[in-house]
Amino acid sequence: MSEYVILITTTDKKEEAEKLTKECLEKKLAACAQIFEINSQYWWNGKIENAIEYRIEFKTTKTKSRELKKFIKSIHSYQTPEIIKIQIVGGDKNYLKWLKNSLKWGKNEP
């Protein structure tokens, strides 16, 4: 089982996506994150919704992902935020070393 994961969430405001990303990086809950503008279609309250959202992919460790999930839930504006964890399988050894070192205070180089 992989020690490294991608934790994904979405929000409807770019400013919230940027705030979540900045705060999670500052707290060393993620080594990096990407924000993508997406068109989401989903069921909500008995009908199909269509919305522009911002998807955030956080790269982190399995251990840090637990704290990251709690933090996202504590400040997220959605009643039911999407929070999905995907294991990183077959990642580049040097990238994963950088990822792990980036989550330690004061270290960010392989």
C-alpha positions as CSV (number, residue, x, y, z in Angstrom):
1,M,0.0,0.0,0.0
2,S,1.3,3.4,-0.9
3,E,2.4,5.9,1.7
4,Y,1.5,8.8,-0.7
5,V,-1.9,10.0,-1.7
6,I,-3.8,12.7,-3.6
7,L,-6.7,14.2,-1.7
8,I,-9.3,15.9,-3.9
9,T,-12.0,18.4,-3.0
10,T,-14.1,21.0,-4.9
11,T,-15.5,24.4,-4.1
12,D,-17.6,26.9,-6.1
13,K,-15.4,29.9,-5.4
14,K,-11.9,30.4,-6.7
15,E,-11.0,32.5,-3.7
16,E,-12.0,29.6,-1.4
17,A,-9.9,27.2,-3.4
18,E,-6.9,29.5,-3.1
19,K,-7.4,30.0,0.6
20,L,-7.7,26.3,1.2
21,T,-4.6,25.6,-0.8
22,K,-2.6,28.4,0.9
23,E,-3.6,27.4,4.4
24,C,-3.0,23.7,3.8
25,L,0.5,24.4,2.4
26,E,1.4,26.7,5.3
27,K,0.3,24.0,7.8
28,K,2.5,21.5,5.9
29,L,-0.6,19.3,5.3
30,A,0.3,19.0,1.6
31,A,3.5,19.4,-0.3
32,C,1.7,20.9,-3.3
33,A,-1.7,21.5,-4.8
34,Q,-3.3,22.2,-8.1
35,I,-6.5,24.1,-8.8
36,F,-8.5,23.4,-11.9
37,E,-11.7,25.1,-13.1
38,I,-14.3,22.4,-14.0
39,N,-17.9,22.0,-15.0
40,S,-19.6,19.8,-12.5
41,Q,-23.0,18.0,-13.0
42,Y,-24.4,16.2,-10.0
43,W,-27.5,15.3,-8.0
44,W,-28.4,17.6,-5.2
45,N,-31.8,17.9,-3.3
46,G,-33.5,15.7,-5.9
47,K,-32.5,17.4,-9.0
48,I,-29.5,17.6,-11.4
49,E,-27.3,20.6,-10.9
50,N,-24.8,22.1,-13.3
51,A,-22.1,24.4,-11.8
52,I,-18.6,25.8,-12.4
53,E,-16.4,24.6,-9.6
54,Y,-12.8,24.5,-8.6
55,R,-11.1,21.2,-8.1
56,I,-8.1,21.0,-5.8
57,E,-5.7,18.1,-5.8
58,F,-3.5,18.0,-2.8
59,K,-0.4,15.8,-2.8
60,T,0.4,14.5,0.6
61,T,1.1,11.4,2.7
62,K,-1.4,8.9,4.0
63,T,-0.7,10.0,7.5
64,K,-1.0,13.8,6.8
65,S,-4.2,13.2,4.7
66,R,-6.2,12.5,7.9
67,E,-5.4,15.9,9.4
68,L,-5.8,17.5,5.9
69,K,-9.3,16.0,5.6
70,K,-10.3,17.3,9.1
71,F,-9.0,20.7,8.3
72,I,-10.8,21.0,5.0
73,K,-14.1,19.9,6.6
74,S,-13.6,22.5,9.4
75,I,-13.4,25.5,7.0
76,H,-15.2,24.3,3.8
77,S,-18.3,26.3,2.8
78,Y,-20.1,23.2,1.4
79,Q,-22.6,21.3,3.6
80,T,-21.3,18.1,2.1
81,P,-17.8,18.7,0.6
82,E,-16.3,16.2,-1.8
83,I,-13.2,14.7,-0.1
84,I,-11.7,11.8,-2.0
85,K,-8.4,10.1,-1.4
86,I,-6.5,8.3,-4.2
87,Q,-3.3,6.3,-3.6
88,I,-0.3,7.3,-5.7
89,V,1.0,4.1,-7.3
90,G,4.2,4.0,-9.3
91,G,5.2,7.6,-8.6
92,D,8.7,8.8,-9.5
93,K,11.1,8.0,-6.6
94,N,12.7,11.5,-6.6
95,Y,9.3,13.2,-6.7
96,L,8.0,11.1,-3.8
97,K,11.2,11.9,-1.8
98,W,10.6,15.6,-2.5
99,L,6.9,15.3,-1.5
100,K,7.8,13.6,1.8
101,N,10.6,16.1,2.6
102,S,8.4,19.0,1.8
103,L,6.0,18.0,4.6
104,K,8.8,18.3,7.2
105,W,9.3,21.8,8.8
106,G,12.3,23.5,7.2
107,K,13.0,20.9,4.5
108,N,11.9,21.1,0.9
109,E,14.7,19.6,-1.2
110,P,15.3,15.9,-2.0
